[in-house]
Amino acid sequence: MRFMLRRVAHAAFLIFGASILTFLFASLAPGDYFDEMRLNTQIAPETISALRARYQLDRPLPLRYLRWIDSVIQGDLGYSFSYNSPVRPLLWVRARNTFFLTLVATLLSWGLALPIGVRSAEYLGRFPDSLISWTMAALLVIPELSLALGLLLFAARSGWFPTGEMVSVDFSSLSLVHKLQDLVLHMTLPVLALVLTALPLLVRHVRAAIADVLDAPFMLAARGHGIPRHRLLYRYALPAAANPLISLFGFSIGALLSGSLLVEVVMGWPGLGPLLVEAILSRDLYLVIGGVLLSTLFLVIGNLIADLLLYWTDPRIHADLVAK
Amino acid sequence: MNERRQLAKWLIVLGVLHGVIACAGFFAPYDPLEQDREHPYAPPMKLHLTDMQGHFHLRPFFYPFRVREGSVDQYDEDIARATPLIFFADRSAYRLLGLVPCRLHLFATSGERVFLVGTDGFGRDQLSRTLYGGQVSLLAGLLGAGITLFFGLGIGAAAGYYGGWRDEVLMRLSELFLALPWLYLLLGLRAFLPLAVSPLEAFLLIVIVIGMVGWARPARLIRGVVLSVKERDFVRAARGFGAPDGYLLLRHILPETSSVLLTQATILVPQYVLAEMTLSFLGLGVPQPLASWGNLLANLQQYSVLVSYWWMYLPAVAMVPFFLTYFGLSSALQEWATPHK
């Protein structure tokens, strides 16, 4: 219990720190909204200072931060100038799409990395392992941007996959099965781009972790007892190797989240990425702050889940706490 | 010994690749900004060695393109006007390595222009732009990595050496930076800086932004090294002789961090090249007309370009050998640093 509390406190600290950081970036940036007005000779300096006072821009930074964080906690993330609407509903729709994409990519890349890595470790240095290692090395040196653009090029030329957006225009008129099919087709490319970039690192770590465990005496003993191969690998080796992998799980969420930003822009997936880029280009600062904060929230929650998984799977953590 | 040879091999490959990009002016036949309005989106030209009569020519030649009747971007080879390549020819002036005024090009033509990998929408030579664009992208990566390592070294050394509350504060801060998704952080930081600036300012701006984002990981690694080194006997002996902190750090402790710094550099440079490309690709980095790998690829955001002009994809391929070499170098470095594994 104490472990969990400590992790939650740590997560809260990270979110709090991120909010200070984004606020600082925003406030310390050169120039504010009223600088442009100051150039206009028809507006009296008194008017501008009155406006500044009205929006409380003349207050000291900590005070402004407190007021801002107060409204954020109440769920008011500010107002988007270019969309002419509050930020929260805008972010909400996009965040859902990003979350969906990242979730599918995370599950799929781990679902692939585990069997591939285990197999690779089993045949360490021999045939399937050498092939897998080479493939992963090749994937590792192809940057995300090249990969995403390459996949898009492939889709555009072959015409097998729809490019851009999440669903087709006539989505609402389709039957449930066709809806699902449409969504899957639209998701294939972005998910593929994300999975292929994440995979090499994951496979390498799974392989290393399992290979370490396979050498352990208890594995030899288990093999001596004639426990079948599959059961040996997945019921004995994998749990023993799970510890570093679970930490990696938290990290991989962050990497996939960052990766999804780029992939979303390239593939036209209507997530946080394109929204954020548009917001930056149109200087829609509240939207930017909201987007950065929300992505941090995702990541911190992901890490928290990894921590809790660790707590759940590793009895040593229970034991440590009980001993204290 | 074997590790050392591996290391040397990768270093040579890396040197050659960087040399080609650094001497872009020599390898590029044209100035990257030079437009040819007669040839927008010309596809790559074919070099020939045998002509229509089947005669063999030692000097490679090409048939210049003529726009096909009634189209804007369809070209036919003009078989009547075979034009040979001229090697080591004096053409447009450039500065070698940005310093030495020079006119020599690896190859050039007289009269008709040759586009070995096609042109963009303004008829600018894609080969020249990719080479020059590499200069911008690689320089951004190298400078950004330099800035990151500088801050990482300073912060890591301070945290590890002084310990106490400084260590606590700096490490909490680094955890924060590690926790933020770095691309979002990068964009967030970029968002609050001016958008409409000159290409040079934009370049410096993004180099600084990229360099500032990634200090946390090297700082933590360097802190670890400093923590272990500062308790070693030779450091304690020097301290016993009354060596001041600055001397101890510079003379005894920081040299021990060099292998961590090197491995981190080989990891950071490709990552930062990619960061520059990402920013420029999104329109937040180096602006046109200056070429960088990122803003060259930005053309592909137009669907029609993506579908019809595959040679615009070239910069995405150009960086793969660089990534390969940097990854090879970093693993060779790691093996070299821990020989008995």
Interface residues (C-beta under 8 A of the other chain):
Chain A: F13 L14 G17 A18 L21 T22 F25 A26 L28 A29 P30 G31 A137 L140 V141 I142 P143 E144 L145 S146 L149 G150 L152 L153 A156 R157 T163 G164 G254 L257 S258 G259 L261 L262 V265 V266 L276 V277 A279 I280 L281 R283 L285 V288 I289 G291 V292 S295 T296 F298 L299 V300 N303
Chain B: R172 L173 E175 L176 A179 L180 P181 W182 L183 Y184 L185 L187 G188 L189 R190 A191 F192 L193 P194 L195 P270 L274 M277 T278 F281 L282 G283 L284 G294 L297 L300 Q301 Y303 L306 V307 W310 Y313 A316 V317 M319 V320 F323 L324 F327
